[in-house]
Structure formats: structure tokens, C-alpha cells
Amino acid sequence: MKKLDFIQDLREIMDLEDDTELAKDTNLQNLEEFDSLTLLSLIAFVDEHFQMTLSQTQLVSITTVHSLMEMIGLQYFE
């Protein structure tokens, strides 16, 4: 998956406004939209697209878009 496509998918999962910046160094925990519903959607997204399940420990350790990508595995991203 291309990194930009992944970031766009995250924008949709979090239902971000067009003027909200989302880049690989964005701290997700600082975004109001990064809530429990987003985490549930993220679990489903990662399972569907990467065939892996994120644990609770992994979920709470997500800080940035890049940390999420590292958790999934950078080899999956172009």
C-alpha cells in the first residue's frame, strides 16, 4: 500500500476535516478525532488490509502515523 493512500484511509477512518493536517509525524493522540470509535475502525481496517490484529498494548502505544505504520510493518508500505 502506498503511504499516501494509507494516510488518506486514516483521514477517512477519523473523519478529519479537510483543513486538518495528517502526515507521518502527526501525533494522533493530539487529534480530537482519535477516539475509541476510531480505534475500533482502525482494528478492522488493519485486519482487513494487513491480515493482522492489533493488541490493546499496541493500540495504546500508537503515537504518530509513522508509529502505526511501524507497528503494522514498514515492508507493507511503498
SVG drawing of the C-alpha trace seen along z (x, -y; Angstrom):
<svg xmlns="http://www.w3.org/2000/svg" viewBox="-17 -24 27 36">
<polyline fill="none" stroke="black" stroke-width="0.4" points="0.0,0.0 1.3,-3.5 1.9,-5.7 -0.2,-8.5 -3.1,-6.0 -2.7,-4.8 -2.8,-8.4 -5.9,-9.1 -7.6,-6.0 -6.7,-7.2 -8.3,-10.6 -11.5,-8.8 -11.4,-6.5 -11.1,-9.5 -13.4,-11.7 -11.0,-14.5 -11.8,-18.0 -10.1,-19.0 -8.0,-21.6 -6.7,-19.1 -3.1,-18.2 -2.3,-14.5 1.3,-13.4 3.5,-10.6 4.8,-12.7 1.4,-13.8 0.7,-12.9 -2.6,-11.1 -3.2,-11.3 -3.4,-15.1 -6.3,-14.8 -9.8,-15.1 -11.0,-12.6 -8.6,-9.9 -11.1,-8.3 -12.4,-4.8 -14.6,-4.6 -11.6,-5.4 -9.6,-2.7 -12.3,-0.1 -12.4,-1.2 -8.6,-1.0 -8.6,2.5 -11.0,3.6 -9.0,1.7 -5.7,3.3 -7.2,6.7 -8.8,6.4 -5.9,4.8 -2.9,6.4 -4.3,9.6 -3.1,8.8 -4.8,8.0 -3.6,5.1 -3.4,5.9 -4.6,3.4 -0.9,2.9 -0.1,1.9 -3.1,-0.3 -2.2,-2.4 1.4,-2.8 0.4,-4.4 1.6,-8.0 2.1,-9.0 1.1,-7.8 4.6,-6.5 4.5,-4.6 1.3,-2.9 3.0,-2.1 5.9,-0.6 3.6,1.5 1.9,2.9 5.3,3.4 7.1,0.9 7.5,3.6 3.8,3.2 4.3,-0.5 5.7,-1.9"/>
</svg>
